């Protein structure tokens, strides 16, 4: 047997109602004991890891990743780079694989990765090929309800939901038809649908339908069922939670009351100004995904892929500000959300989103040893967004290391941001 003791860290586990200084004993990939004095429970020769001054959390769950590397062009990141090497034990790919490409996703991404990788299956037959470089591949004729439902049902271990897009460029091309089909897939598969809001494709140069950005939200919400997920509430692009007049869309509270969930889906379009509007209106997101991909992170361009994305001039995908799941957690703290809720967003609530509450997102004796250990520093740092707005924080979370099924991975990813001292 191999044993490790994480000693003296502040353990926060919303599911267990635990917040305090505890030791955690890990044996053969599972949690063997949690307590303030494990004493004789610790085997001779166990590795002891000093976690004093650090946060010891259930393995972080990133609810929005893009990790179909090699198939989605520059869009798809390496799963372990965004996962265990960034302090994250579980990643949910949002819309990379489709019913056509899911077998390859399982074989070449989910199975070989050290990170646990799950998927929200694309509602579109082409999935996330080259980051939606070719919008005409996402028209209504390019969805197949029966094939996608069959794929989702027969891959329940991997597929935990569906991904679809509600944005200006799509509505100008196809109206609501694509969203109606995506909603039908979610109902027949009995899985949540994760909805992208905000600009994604540019409007067609000719023949497009007139679109009022403020009408998109209410048209989409009418089609959705409880448990479906509305993404990007803090986006700087129109067509989502905040109307063009700068006020919260009036149907957002009703959507929450109907049981719809909200995922931050940070991304390069994250805006502190929009976040302030939404939070001040009393709307608090349930989960937090980083939404990292190769257009907002410095990764090499795969040979033969397009030199640029058509949206680059308007910076709809791109961004210069580096981020990660833990820096997104810090941004939430800087915006005034309490640490307890921020931890909830990336543990218990995220596990609930994928239908795995109690299995993931908690530290339980006998359970798999997925643990994220974060540095919890005090000082003063500035946190900029891609609009040029910056906020200041006196608490900075960064990943130290994580355990995935008991195996230790250092947080050494090259894509992790460097904090900017104020």
VOSE-944845 format. One line per 2 residues: number of its first residue (from 1); their letters; for each residue x negated, y negated, z negated of C-alpha. Coordinates in steps of 0.02 Angstrom, whole numbers, plus 32768, in hexadecimal, padded with zeros to 4 digits. Each point is the difference from the previous one (the first is absolute). Layout:
// VOSE-944845
NUM> A> X,Y,Z ~ ... .
// end
This chain:
// VOSE-944845
1> XX> 8000,8000,8000 ~ 7FCA,7F4C,801F .
3> XX> 803A,7F7A,7F87 ~ 7FF6,7F42,7FF9 .
5> XX> 803A,7F87,7F7A ~ 8031,7F4E,802D .
7> XX> 7FE0,7FA7,7F5B ~ 8042,7F60,7FB4 .
9> XX> 8058,7FB2,8095 ~ 80A6,7FA5,7FFB .
11> XX> 8076,8082,8042 ~ 809F,7FBB,804F .
13> XX> 8082,807E,8039 ~ 80AF,7FB8,8019 .
15> XX> 8051,80AB,8014 ~ 7FBE,803C,7F58 .
17> XX> 801B,7F57,7FAC ~ 7F47,7FFF,7FD4 .
19> XX> 7F96,7F63,7FEF ~ 7F6A,8009,7F8C .
21> XX> 7F51,803F,7FE6 ~ 7FF8,80BA,8022 .
23> XX> 7F8B,808A,8036 ~ 802F,8072,8091 .
25> XX> 7FBA,80AE,8010 ~ 7FFA,8047,80B1 .
27> XX> 7FDD,80B9,801A ~ 7FFA,8057,80A8 .
29> XX> 805A,7F75,805A ~ 808F,7FED,7F85 .
31> XX> 8021,7F97,7F68 ~ 7FE3,806C,7F67 .
33> XX> 801F,7F82,7F75 ~ 8023,7F49,7FDB .
35> XX> 7FE4,7FB7,7F54 ~ 7FA6,7F86,7F8F .
37> XX> 7F90,8087,7FB6 ~ 7FF2,809D,8068 .
39> XX> 7F7E,804B,7F8B ~ 7FF2,80BC,8011 .
41> XX> 8069,7FFE,809F ~ 7F67,7FC5,8060 .
43> XX> 7F96,8094,803B ~ 7F46,8002,7FE1 .
45> XX> 7FA4,7FB8,8094 ~ 8090,7F97,803E .
47> XX> 7FCB,7F66,8061 ~ 8029,7F63,7F9F .
49> XX> 8029,7F61,8061 ~ 8005,7F59,7FA3 .
51> XX> 809B,7FA2,8038 ~ 8000,7F7A,7F79 .
53> XX> 803B,7F59,8044 ~ 804E,8052,8098 .
55> XX> 80B1,802C,8033 ~ 8022,80BA,8012 .
57> XX> 809B,8016,806B ~ 805E,808B,8057 .
59> XX> 7FB3,8015,80AD ~ 802D,7F66,8065 .
61> XX> 807C,8019,808F ~ 7FEE,7F8D,8096 .
63> XX> 80AD,7FFB,804E ~ 7FC8,7FB2,80A4 .
65> XX> 7F67,803F,805C ~ 7FCB,801B,80B5 .
67> XX> 7F8B,8094,8004 ~ 8020,8061,80A0 .
69> XX> 7F4A,7FE6,802D ~ 7FD0,8026,80B3 .
71> XX> 80B3,8007,8041 ~ 8041,7F52,7FD9 .
73> XX> 7F66,7FAA,8046 ~ 7FB4,7F75,7F99 .
75> XX> 809F,7FFE,7F97 ~ 7FDC,80A3,7FA5 .
77> XX> 7F87,7FFB,7F6D ~ 7FA4,808F,7FAE .
79> XX> 8070,8047,7F79 ~ 7F78,8016,7F7D .
81> XX> 7FBA,7F52,8020 ~ 80AA,7FB7,7FD3 .
83> XX> 8024,808B,7F83 ~ 7F8C,8050,7F82 .
85> XX> 7F6B,7F91,802D ~ 806F,7F6A,7FD7 .
87> XX> 8041,8048,7F5D ~ 80A3,803F,804D .
89> XX> 8031,80B7,7FF1 ~ 809C,8003,8070 .
91> XX> 801E,7FA6,80A4 ~ 80A2,7FF5,8061 .
93> XX> 7FE4,7FE4,80B9 ~ 808A,7F8F,8042 .
95> XX> 8032,8032,80AF ~ 7F5C,8043,8045 .
97> XX> 803D,80B0,802E ~ 809F,8026,8060 .
99> XX> 805D,80A2,801D ~ 7F88,801B,8092 .
101> XX> 7F5D,7FDA,7FA7 ~ 8026,803C,7F4F .
103> XX> 7FAB,80AB,8016 ~ 7F5E,7FA6,802A .
105> XX> 8016,7F8B,7F6C ~ 8012,8095,7F8D .
107> XX> 7F69,805D,8047 ~ 7F87,7F70,8018 .
109> XX> 8031,7F83,7F79 ~ 8069,8047,7F73 .
111> XX> 7FAA,80A8,7FEB ~ 7F47,7FCE,800A .
113> XX> 800F,7F5F,7F99 ~ 7FCF,7FFE,7F4A .
115> XX> 808A,7F80,7FE6 ~ 80B1,8044,7FF6 .
117> XX> 8050,7FC1,80A0 ~ 80BC,7FFA,801D .
119> XX> 8060,7FB3,8090 ~ 8098,7F99,802A .
121> XX> 801F,8047,80AE ~ 8014,7F82,808C .
123> XX> 80B0,7FF3,8045 ~ 7FAE,7FE7,80AA .
125> XX> 7FBE,808E,806A ~ 7F58,7FAA,8018 .
127> XX> 7FE4,7FDB,7F48 ~ 7F7D,7F7D,7FDD .
129> XX> 7F98,8014,809E ~ 7F81,7F72,8007 .
131> XX> 805D,7F98,7F81 ~ 8098,7FDF,806E .
133> XX> 7F97,7FB3,808A ~ 8083,8033,8080 .
135> XX> 80AE,7FC9,7FC4 ~ 8061,8050,808F .
137> XX> 7FD4,80AA,7FB8 ~ 8071,7FD6,7F6B .
139> XX> 80A2,7FE0,805F ~ 809F,8063,7FD8 .
141> XX> 7FDB,8084,8086 ~ 7F60,8029,7FA2 .
143> XX> 8058,8043,7F64 ~ 8041,80B2,7FF0 .
145> XX> 8072,801B,7F6B ~ 8007,80BE,8005 .
147> XX> 7F46,8019,8018 ~ 7FD0,7F87,7F76 .
149> XX> 807E,8046,7F85 ~ 7FC3,80B1,8023 .
151> XX> 7F4B,7FCC,7FE7 ~ 8028,7FAA,7F5C .
153> XX> 8066,8091,7FBC ~ 7F7D,8084,802B .
155> XX> 7F6F,7F9C,7FB8 ~ 804B,7FCA,7F5A .
157> XX> 7F5A,8018,7FA4 ~ 7FB2,7F79,806B .
159> XX> 808E,7F93,8040 ~ 804F,7F99,7F76 .
161> XX> 805D,7F7E,8067 ~ 8015,7FA6,80A8 .
163> XX> 7FB4,7F5E,8040 ~ 8056,7F82,8071 .
165> XX> 7FEE,7F49,8031 ~ 8077,7F6D,7FF4 .
167> XX> 7FAD,7F67,8049 ~ 8015,7F72,807B .
169> XX> 7FA6,804D,8095 ~ 8062,80A3,7FF3 .
171> XX> 80A9,7FAB,7FEA ~ 7FDD,7F8F,8095 .
173> XX> 7FE2,809C,806A ~ 8080,807D,7FC0 .
175> XX> 8074,7FAD,7F83 ~ 8033,8072,7F71 .
177> XX> 8005,80A3,8062 ~ 7F55,8040,7FCA .
179> XX> 8027,7FDC,7F4A ~ 80A6,805B,800C .
181> XX> 7FA9,809B,8042 ~ 7F7A,7FF7,7F79 .
183> XX> 8084,7FF0,7F7A ~ 805A,8098,8046 .
185> XX> 7F5F,8065,7FFA ~ 7FEC,7FD4,7F48 .
187> XX> 80B1,8033,7FD6 ~ 7FF7,80A5,805C .
189> XX> 7F55,802A,7FB9 ~ 803A,7FC7,7F52 .
191> XX> 7F62,7F99,7FEB ~ 7FE0,7F49,7FDA .
193> XX> 7FDE,7F8A,8090 ~ 7F75,7F81,7FEA .
195> XX> 8024,7F60,8060 ~ 7F7B,7F89,803F .
197> XX> 803D,7F4B,7FFE ~ 7FA8,7F71,8058 .
199> XX> 7FAE,7FE2,80A7 ~ 7FAD,8098,804E .
201> XX> 800D,7FF6,80BE ~ 8003,7F5A,805D .
203> XX> 80A5,7FD1,8051 ~ 8013,8037,80B6 .
205> XX> 7FC8,7F7C,807B ~ 80A3,800E,8061 .
207> XX> 80AC,804C,7FE9 ~ 7FFD,8005,7F44 .
209> XX> 809A,7FF2,7F92 ~ 8012,7F62,7F97 .
211> XX> 7FD6,802B,7F4C ~ 8021,7F9C,7F63 .
213> XX> 7F78,803E,7F89 ~ 8072,7FE4,7F6A .
215> XX> 8081,8079,8047 ~ 7F8C,8097,8004 .
217> XX> 8003,8026,7F47 ~ 80BD,800A,7FED .
219> XX> 8016,8065,80A1 ~ 7F82,8081,7FC4 .
221> XX> 803C,800B,7F4C ~ 80B0,802C,803B .
223> XX> 7FBB,80A0,804E ~ 7F9C,803E,7F6B .
225> XX> 8025,8077,7F71 ~ 7FCE,7FF9,7F48 .
227> XX> 7F49,802F,7FEB ~ 7FCA,7FB8,80A8 .
229> XX> 7F6C,7F8A,7FF1 ~ 7FF1,7F4C,8038 .
231> XX> 7F49,7FD3,801F ~ 7F9A,7F60,8006 .
233> XX> 8067,7F8D,7F90 ~ 7F6A,7F8B,7FF3 .
235> XX> 7FDA,7FF4,80BB ~ 7FD3,7F58,804B .
237> XX> 805B,802F,80A1 ~ 80B9,7FD9,801D .
239> XX> 808B,807F,800D ~ 7FFC,8047,7F50 .
241> XX> 8023,7FD3,7F4C ~ 7FE8,7F44,8010 .
243> XX> 8066,7F99,807B ~ 7FB8,7F7B,8071 .
245> XX> 803F,7F7D,7F86 ~ 7F87,8044,7F7E .
247> XX> 8085,804F,7F91 ~ 8020,80B5,7FD2 .
249> XX> 8075,8057,8079 ~ 80A9,8003,7FA6 .
251> XX> 801A,80BA,801E ~ 7F61,8037,7FA7 .
253> XX> 8052,800B,7F53 ~ 8091,8061,804C .
255> XX> 7F87,8079,8053 ~ 7FAD,8022,7F59 .
257> XX> 80A9,8017,7FAD ~ 802B,8081,8086 .
259> XX> 7F6B,806A,7FCE ~ 7F82,7FCD,8084 .
261> XX> 7F4B,7FFB,7FC6 ~ 7F76,7F83,8026 .
263> XX> 7F4A,8025,8028 ~ 7F81,7F74,8006 .
265> XX> 7FA2,8047,8096 ~ 7F77,7F80,7FE3 .
267> XX> 7FA8,7FFA,80A8 ~ 7FAA,7F6C,8052 .
269> XX> 80A5,7FA3,800B ~ 8011,7FF4,7F42 .
271> XX> 802B,7F4F,7FC8 ~ 7FF7,7FB9,7F50 .
273> XX> 807B,7F79,8033 ~ 8081,8080,8038 .
275> XX> 7FDE,8069,7F67 ~ 8023,7F6B,7F90 .
277> XX> 80A7,7FE1,8054 ~ 8036,80B6,7FF0 .
279> XX> 7FC5,8018,7F4D ~ 8048,7F5A,7FC4 .
281> XX> 80A8,803B,8044 ~ 7FF7,8095,7F8A .
283> XX> 7FD4,8085,8082 ~ 7F75,8074,7FC3 .
285> XX> 7FC0,8088,8076 ~ 8005,80B5,7FC8 .
287> XX> 7F60,8041,8051 ~ 7F5B,7FBF,8043 .
289> XX> 7FAB,803B,809F ~ 7F5D,7FB6,8041 .
291> XX> 802A,8010,80BB ~ 7F4B,8009,8036 .
293> XX> 7FD8,8027,80B6 ~ 7F75,7FE3,807B .
295> XX> 8041,7F57,8039 ~ 7FF5,7FB2,7F53 .
297> XX> 7F65,805C,7FC4 ~ 7F51,8001,8047 .
299> XX> 7FF0,80A8,8058 ~ 7FA8,8028,80A4 .
301> XX> 8069,7FFC,809E ~ 8013,80AF,8048 .
303> XX> 7FB7,800C,80AF ~ 807F,7FE5,8089 .
305> XX> 8086,7FAF,7F95 ~ 8045,7F52,8029 .
307> XX> 7F87,7F74,7FD8 ~ 8085,7FA0,7FA2 .
309> XX> 80B3,800D,7FC7 ~ 807A,7F90,8060 .
311> XX> 8033,7FAC,7F5D ~ 7F50,7FD1,7FCC .
313> XX> 8008,7F4A,8035 ~ 8094,7FE5,7F8C .
315> XX> 7FB0,806A,7F77 ~ 809B,806C,7FEB .
317> XX> 7F99,809B,7FD9 ~ 7F54,7FBD,7FDD .
319> XX> 7FBD,7FAF,7F64 ~ 7F59,7FC9,7FBD .
321> XX> 8029,801A,7F49 ~ 7FCA,80AC,7FC7 .
323> XX> 8070,805F,7F89 ~ 8024,80AB,7FB8 .
325> XX> 8084,8050,7F93 ~ 7FA9,7FC8,7F60 .
327> XX> 7FE6,7F4E,8040 ~ 80BA,7FFF,802E .
329> XX> 8022,8033,7F4B ~ 7F97,7F6B,7FC8 .
331> XX> 8065,7F8F,8074 ~ 80A0,803C,7FAC .
333> XX> 7FB6,7FD5,7F56 ~ 7FCC,7F54,8040 .
335> XX> 80B4,7FE4,8038 ~ 803B,8021,7F4E .
337> XX> 803C,80B4,8006 ~ 7FD9,805B,7F5E .
339> XX> 7F7B,8087,8004 ~ 807E,8084,7FCA .
341> XX> 806A,7FE1,809B ~ 7F6A,7FF9,8074 .
343> XX> 7FC9,80AA,7FC1 ~ 80B2,803F,8015 .
345> XX> 7FFD,7FC7,80B6 ~ 7F6A,806D,802C .
347> XX> 802A,8097,7F93 ~ 80B0,8030,7FC6 .
349> XX> 8062,7F96,807D ~ 7F92,8038,8090 .
351> XX> 8016,80B7,7FCE ~ 80BC,7FE5,7FFA .
353> XX> 7FFB,7FB4,80AF ~ 7FBA,80A3,8046 .
355> XX> 806F,8070,7F96 ~ 7F71,803D,7F93 .
357> XX> 8022,7FAC,7F5A ~ 7FB9,8068,7F73 .
359> XX> 7F88,8057,8076 ~ 7F9F,7F66,8034 .
361> XX> 7FE9,7F58,7FAC ~ 7FF1,8043,7F50 .
363> XX> 7F81,8050,7F8C ~ 804C,809C,7FB4 .
365> XX> 7FAF,8092,7FAA ~ 7FFA,808F,807C .
367> XX> 8014,7F8A,8094 ~ 7F83,7FE3,808A .
369> XX> 7F72,7F8D,7FC9 ~ 801C,7F6E,8075 .
371> XX> 7FBA,7F6C,7F9E ~ 7FCA,7F52,8035 .
373> XX> 7F85,7FA1,7F92 ~ 7FFB,7F43,801C .
375> XX> 7F8B,7F78,7FC4 ~ 8065,7F7D,7FA3 .
377> XX> 7F99,7F60,8001 ~ 8022,7F55,7FB5 .
379> XX> 7FC4,7F5D,804B ~ 8040,7F90,808A .
381> XX> 800E,8031,80B7 ~ 8056,7FB6,8096 .
383> XX> 8072,806C,806B ~ 801C,7FB9,80B0 .
385> XX> 807E,8039,8082 ~ 7FF8,7FED,80BD .
387> XX> 8067,7F60,7FFE ~ 7F79,7FA5,7FA0 .
389> XX> 8060,8005,7F5D ~ 7FA3,803B,7F68 .
391> XX> 8030,8029,7F4E ~ 7F92,801B,7F6A .
393> XX> 7FF9,8093,7F8B ~ 7FAD,8020,7F5A .
395> XX> 8015,80BD,800C ~ 7FAB,8061,808B .
397> XX> 8021,80B7,8023 ~ 7F82,8062,8067 .
399> XX> 7FEE,80BC,8016 ~ 7F76,8058,7F9F .
401> XX> 8022,80B5,8032 ~ 808D,807B,800D .
403> XX> 801F,80B8,7FE1 ~ 805D,805D,8087 .
405> XX> 8033,80AA,7FBC ~ 7F73,7FEB,7F82 .
407> XX> 7F78,7FD9,807E ~ 7FAB,7F59,7FE8 .
409> XX> 7FF0,7F82,808E ~ 7FA3,7F5B,7FEC .
411> XX> 8054,7F62,803F ~ 7F79,7FDB,8081 .
413> XX> 8069,7FD8,809B ~ 7FAF,7F7F,8071 .
415> XX> 80A8,7FAD,801F ~ 801E,7FCF,7F4B .
417> XX> 800A,7F42,7FE9 ~ 7F81,7F9E,7F9B .
419> XX> 804D,7F90,7F7C ~ 7FEA,7F44,8017 .
421> XX> 7FD5,7FA9,7F5E ~ 8055,7F5A,7FE4 .
// end
